[in-house]
Amino acid sequence: MSDVKDRITNVVVQTLKIDPSRITDESRFVEDLGAESIQSIELIAAFEEEFDIEMDEDAAVGVKTVGGAVDFIEKMLN
């Protein structure tokens, strides 16, 4: 597991208050992990803080899965 994925998993666990065993690359934030609208915004803010990046909110909201978030953030970091 990549460092980025570990850090994303930790942010998701803390923000959504869920068990880490529920999180896979295919997990969808809303449908599978139960994120509500405000939590989606909280996740974006938490990812920005964790990785010290500035995410385009429209593009970030389009990311629907944990694996998608890993890809999105890894691209921003490179």
N, C-alpha and C positions, 0 to 999 in steps of 0.2 A: 504494500500500500504506500502511495506517495505521501510525502510530508504535507503537500497541499490538501490531499484528500483527508488525512488525519485531522488537519486544522479545520477544514470545512465540516467534517463530522462533529467535532467538538462544538463548533458554533451552532450547528443545527440542534444538537442535544441540549445545549444551554438555552437557546432561544425558544424552542418548541416544547421543552421539558418532556422529552421522550427517551425511551431506552435505545442505546446505540445499536442494539441487535436488529432494530427495525430498519436500519439505514443500509441501502445497497446503492450501487451506481444507477440502477433503474428506478429507484424510489422517486416518485413525483412529490414535490413539496406539498401541494394542496390535496390531491386525491389520496395519496398513500400515507403521508405524514401528518395530515390534518392542519396544515398552515392556513390561517385565515388571512384576509387582505392585509390587515395591519401587521401581522407577523411576517408577511412577505417583505414589507418595507423594513421591518426590524432586521430581517435576515440580511438584506442588502447593506444596511448600515453596519451590521456586525461584521460582514465580510470585508467591507471597506476598512473598518478599524483593525481587524485581525491582520490584513495583508498590507495596510497602509497604501491603499489605492483609491482612486476616484472612479466609480463605475457609472456609465451612462445608464440612468434609471430605466429608460425605455428598453434598451437592449437587455439589461439585467432582469427586468420583469418577464421578458420572453424566455428566460432560462427556466425550464420546468422540472428538471431532474437533478439529483445530486451529481451524477456523472457529467451532466451539462454544465453545472457550476464549476466542477473541477476543470473541465476544458476551458471554459470562459476565463476563469481566474488565471490558469496557467498561461494562456495567451497574453493576458494583460501583464503578467510578471516577466515575460520574455521579450 
